[in-house]
Amino acid sequence: MDNGATKGGSPSALDIIQSSPNLQTLWQLHFSEEAGPAHNTGAEFIANPVGPDAANYLKLTANPGGTFATFNSRSKQSKQYPSAR
């Protein structure tokens, strides 16, 4: 989710995304201050937690076979996802 600390990522939007039946992981660019801890994803999947923006990023790498990986520059958390085929 490309959001800012105080824009985007409302509680209702985060709840809808997290209830998606095929969602494996929600990665957020910023902790949503409006939504609070109850609606944000796990800290390891948030590039910029509460506080000043540290310019951390999320990197998505798509591969020709349909697999992809996501990387959080702050937490160094990375996850590989298989092809949907």
N, C-alpha and C positions, 0 to 999 in steps of 0.2 A: 504494500500500500504506500503510495507516494502521498504523504500528508505532512503537515506542519504541526508543531506542538499545539497551536491554537487554531488551526484551520483544517477542515477535513477530519475524518476519523471520529465522527460523532458516535455516541453510544449506540444509537439505532443502526448506523451503517456498519460498525464493527460487529454487532450482534448478528446482522444479516449475513455478513461475509463468513463469520465463524460457524454459522449454522449450515453453510453450504455442504451438501452431502459428500462431495468428493474432495473437499479441501483437506490437504495433508498438513500444511503449515501456513500460517499467516506471518509474513515478514513485513515489518513496518519501518519506514524511514525515521519517524519520530514517535516517541511516546505521546499519546493524545492526552493532553492535560484536561480537556473537556470530558473525556470518557472515564478517566481514572483507572486505577488498577483492575477493577472488576471487569473491564471491557477490553483492555489492551491484551496483546499476545504476550507470551513469555519474554522475560528480559533478554534472553540470549538471542531472540529474533528481532530485537529493536536496535537499530543502528545508533540512534541518539536518544538516550533515556532522559529523564527529567533533568532540567538544568540548562545551562547555556549550550547552544548548538556547537558541537565539536567537529562538524563537517565530516562525520563518519558516513559511510556509504554502504549500499547493498549492491552486489554485483551478480548479475544473472548471466550464465554462460549456456548458450543453446548449442547443441551438437547436431550434426547432420542426421543421425539416426532417430532423432526425436527425444532423446534424453536431455536433461538440463540440470544445472547445479546453481544453487544460490549461496552467496558468501556474505557474511556480515563483517565489515572491517574493524568494528569495535570489539566484538566478542570473539572474533576468529571462528565463529560457528559456521559450518558449511554443511550442506545437505544435498545429496544427489537424488534426482527423481527419474524414474523409468519412463520410457515412452508409453503413451496412452494406447498405442496400437496393439 
